[in-house]
């Protein structure tokens, strides 16, 4: 399926998913770079501003403003994310639980958390990442990241369950959400829901009610099909139980039944 997809088709499918889920944000196309030559013309670089940005901050700019942003090692603020994406080795001061211990009660627990998290590392040599609006990508994405509220992302997840017969796995340990998204797209090659990590909240300015779903582009057409098929059971906005007859206190006789009783009494 991937060889039949074009940038134009990815844009079309991403837009339809965005519209069907009523997403506020622009879907983000994600591509891992093996060479700087793959960076598209017109992509913005934090280094051009004399800055380094976390990937989560770059994602926020893409999904709200619509920029295409390329980040190589020198553009990246977060060394842990760079190591997870394969741009550099994890330095000794962050290895062996050195990073995880900042997130847990003890260093031993932190090492366990970090060991689990490092299973999401790409474990390949890369030079960076490109993030682009999936509805108008400057470069062919490997996958798409959809941000929304839990009901919106749940609508997309419901479509995946419809065609796959499987629930969508989720990750939420408070660190490395961007790495987990890249892993789902490039290695796992399956959709995955991710709760934004603490860095994403603090450094990336992700809103309190936002979560996201990362998926390889090969799933996009299936997701659209599933969203169409499940509209009858889980539309968005979510259909509430509205076909009911209200009741009012006897002291407030505005209802039609009271009127009919009054009318019958006049006869």
C-alpha positions in Angstrom: 0.0 0.0 0.0 2.8 2.4 0.9 4.2 2.4 -2.7 0.8 3.5 -4.0 0.6 6.4 -1.6 1.7 9.9 -2.8 2.1 13.1 -0.8 -1.2 14.2 -2.4 -3.0 11.0 -1.2 -1.6 11.3 2.3 -2.8 14.9 2.4 -6.3 13.9 1.2 -6.6 11.1 3.8 -5.2 13.2 6.6 -7.6 16.0 5.9 -10.6 13.6 5.8 -9.6 12.1 9.2 -9.1 15.6 10.6 -12.6 16.7 9.3 -14.4 13.5 10.4 -12.9 13.8 13.9 -13.4 17.6 14.0 -9.8 18.0 15.0 -8.8 21.6 15.9 -5.1 20.8 15.2 -3.4 20.2 11.9 -2.2 16.5 11.6 1.6 16.2 11.8 3.5 14.3 9.2 6.7 12.7 10.6 9.7 11.5 8.7 13.0 10.2 10.2 16.1 11.5 8.3 18.9 9.2 7.3 20.7 12.1 5.5 20.5 15.9 5.7 20.0 15.9 2.0 16.4 14.7 2.7 15.5 18.0 4.4 13.0 19.7 2.1 13.5 23.2 0.8 11.5 25.6 2.9 11.8 23.7 6.1 12.5 25.9 9.1 15.4 25.1 11.5 15.7 26.2 15.1 19.4 26.6 14.6 18.7 29.4 12.1 17.3 31.4 15.0 20.3 30.5 17.2 18.0 28.2 19.2 17.4 24.5 20.0 13.8 23.3 20.3 12.3 20.1 21.9 10.5 18.0 19.3 7.3 18.5 21.3 7.6 22.3 20.8 8.3 21.8 17.1 5.2 19.6 16.9 3.1 22.3 18.5 4.3 24.8 15.9 3.4 22.4 13.1 0.0 21.5 14.3 -1.0 25.1 15.2 0.8 27.3 12.7 1.4 24.9 9.9 5.2 25.2 9.6 7.5 22.5 8.3 10.3 22.0 10.7 13.5 20.0 10.4 15.6 19.2 13.4 19.0 17.6 13.4 21.1 17.0 16.5 22.3 20.6 16.8 18.7 21.8 16.5 17.4 19.6 19.2 17.0 20.7 22.8 16.4 17.3 24.3 19.3 14.9 24.3 17.2 12.0 25.4 14.9 12.4 22.4 17.9 12.7 20.1 19.3 9.5 21.5 15.9 7.7 21.2 15.7 8.7 17.6 19.2 7.5 16.8 20.9 10.8 16.3 23.5 10.3 19.1 24.4 7.9 21.9 22.8 8.3 25.3 25.4 10.0 27.5 26.6 8.3 30.6 24.9 10.9 32.9 21.5 9.9 31.5 22.2 6.2 31.1 21.5 3.3 33.5 18.5 5.0 35.1 20.1 8.4 35.3 17.3 9.9 33.3 14.5 7.7 34.7 15.5 8.5 38.3 14.2 12.0 37.8 10.7 10.6 37.2 10.5 8.0 40.0 10.6 7.5 43.7 14.0 5.8 43.8 16.9 5.3 41.3 16.1 1.5 41.2 12.6 2.2 40.1 13.9 4.8 37.7 16.2 2.3 36.1 13.2 0.0 35.6 11.1 2.7 34.0 14.0 3.8 31.8 14.7 0.2 30.7 11.1 -0.1 29.6 11.2 3.3 27.9 14.4 2.5 26.0 12.6 -0.4 24.3 11.1 2.4 22.2 14.4 3.7 21.0 14.8 3.3 17.2 18.3 1.6 17.5 19.4 2.9 14.2 21.7 5.6 12.9 19.7 8.7 11.9 20.5 12.4 11.5 17.2 14.0 12.5 13.5 14.4 11.9 11.2 16.4 9.7 7.7 17.5 10.9 5.3 18.8 8.3 1.6 19.5 8.0 0.2 16.2 6.8 -2.6 18.0 5.0 0.0 19.8 2.8 3.3 18.1 3.3 6.6 19.4 2.0 8.1 15.8 2.2 6.5 12.4 2.1 5.7 11.4 5.7 6.4 8.0 7.1 3.5 8.5 9.6 1.0 11.0 10.9 0.4 12.2 14.4 -3.1 13.3 15.2 -3.6 15.5 18.3 -7.1 16.0 19.8 -9.2 15.5 22.9 -9.9 12.0 24.2 -13.2 11.8 22.5 -11.8 12.8 19.1 -8.8 10.4 19.4 -11.2 7.7 20.7 -13.2 8.1 17.5 -10.1 7.4 15.5 -9.2 4.4 17.7 -12.7 3.0 17.3 -12.2 3.0 13.5 -9.0 1.0 14.0 -10.7 -1.5 16.1 -13.4 -1.8 13.5 -11.1 -3.0 10.7 -8.3 -4.6 12.8 -10.3 -6.4 15.5 -7.7 -5.1 18.0 -7.6 -2.4 20.6 -5.1 0.4 20.0 -2.2 0.1 22.5 -1.4 3.1 24.6 1.6 4.5 26.4 1.7 6.9 29.3 4.7 7.0 31.6 5.4 10.7 31.7 8.5 10.7 29.4 9.6 10.5 25.8 6.2 10.8 24.1 7.9 11.9 20.8 10.2 8.9 20.8 7.2 6.5 21.4 5.4 8.2 18.4 8.4 7.6 16.2 8.7 4.0 17.3 5.0 3.3 16.5 5.4 4.8 13.1 8.9 3.4 12.1 9.4 0.2 14.1 6.1 -1.1 15.4 4.3 0.0 12.3 1.0 0.1 14.1 -1.2 2.9 15.4 -0.5 3.8 19.1 -2.2 6.3 21.4 0.2 8.3 23.6 -0.4 10.5 26.6 1.7 13.6 26.4 4.7 13.4 28.7 5.8 15.9 31.3 8.3 17.6 29.0 5.6 18.0 26.4 3.4 19.7 28.9 6.1 22.0 30.3 8.3 22.6 27.3 6.0 21.9 24.4 3.0 23.8 25.8 0.6 20.9 25.0 -2.8 21.7 26.4 -4.3 19.8 29.4 -7.0 18.0 27.4 -4.8 16.9 24.5 -3.6 13.4 23.7 -2.4 12.0 20.4 -2.4 9.0 18.1 0.6 8.1 15.9 0.2 5.9 12.9 2.2 4.8 9.8 0.7 6.2 6.6 -0.2 2.7 5.5 -3.1 2.8 8.0 -4.7 6.0 6.8 -7.1 4.7 4.2 -8.2 2.0 6.6 -8.8 4.6 9.3 -11.0 6.6 6.9 -13.0 3.5 6.1 -13.4 2.6 9.7 -14.5 6.2 10.6 -17.2 6.0 8.0 -18.3 2.6 9.1 -18.6 3.5 12.8 -20.3 6.8 12.5 -23.6 5.1 13.3 -22.3 3.9 16.7 -19.7 6.6 17.6 -20.1 9.9 15.7 -18.2 13.0 16.8 -19.5 15.2 18.3 -20.8 12.3 20.4 -24.5 11.8 20.2 -26.1 12.0 23.6 -29.5 10.6 24.6 -31.7 13.4 23.6 -34.9 11.7 22.5 -36.7 11.7 25.9 -39.6 13.6 27.4 -38.6 15.9 30.2 -40.3 16.2 33.6 -40.9 19.3 35.6 -42.1 19.8 39.2 -45.8 19.9 39.8 -45.3 23.5 41.0 -44.3 24.5 37.5 -47.1 23.3 35.2 -45.8 24.1 31.8 -45.9 20.6 30.3 -48.4 19.5 27.7 -49.8 16.7 29.9 -50.9 19.2 32.5 -52.5 21.2 29.8 -54.4 18.2 28.5 -55.6 17.4 32.0 -56.7 20.9 32.4 -58.5 20.9 29.0 -60.3 17.6 29.9 -61.5 19.1 33.1 -63.1 22.0 31.3 -65.4 19.6 29.3 
